[in-house]
Amino acid sequence: MIEFKITGDYIPMIQLLKAANLVQTGGEAQIVVTEGEVKYNGHVDYRKRLKVKKGDTVEFRDVTIRLI
């Protein structure tokens, strides 16, 4: 599990995937989200610009990110 600290109120989903080094590019992040490879708080979510906030969890492949 990765604990990811955000400084503002939220971080967009595709930026989070890039910042956590789970994807190489923003384009790759958009693809994995639109193909349903990412779970947001336990459910598949297709929104690329989803505002992920403190306390949320994001799962991608075998990695879980918890925002703090």
N, C-alpha and C positions, 0 to 999 in steps of 0.2 A: 504494500500500500504506500502510495505517495501522499504526503500531506503538503498541500500547495497553499501558500499564503497569498491572499490578494490584498492589494492596498486600497482599492476603491470599493464601490458597492457591489460590483460584479465584473465578470470577464466573459466575453463571448466564447461560445463552445469551441469554435475553430481556433481561436487564439490560445485557449487553454491547452488544446492538444499540441500545438506548436511549442508553447512555453514549457510544457512538461517533457518535451523531446520524444513524443510518441509518434510524431510524423515529421517529415522533412520540410514540407512546404504547406502553404495555405491551401493550395489546390488539392493536395493529397488529403488534407483535413476535411475539405468540403466533400470529397468523394466518399470517404469512409462514413461520414455522417449521413449523406443521402442514401447510401447503400444499407443503412440500418446496422452498422457495426458498433455503434456507440449506445450505451445505456445511460440514462439520466435518472438518478434516484430509483434505480431498479427496473426502469422501463425503457424500451427502445424509443429514441427520439430522433426525428429527422430534421430538426430545426438547426441550421448552421449558425444562426445569429442568436441562439438561445442565450439568455443572460444567466450564467451560472453564478450562484451567490454562496456566501459563507454557510457551511453546514450541509451543502449539497454534496452528492457523490456522483462521480462519472466513472463508468467502466468501459474500457477499450481493450479488446483481446484479453490478456490475462492480467491486466493492470487496473487497479482501483485507485482513483484520485479522490481524496477528501479535501474539500476547501475549508481553510481555517482563516 
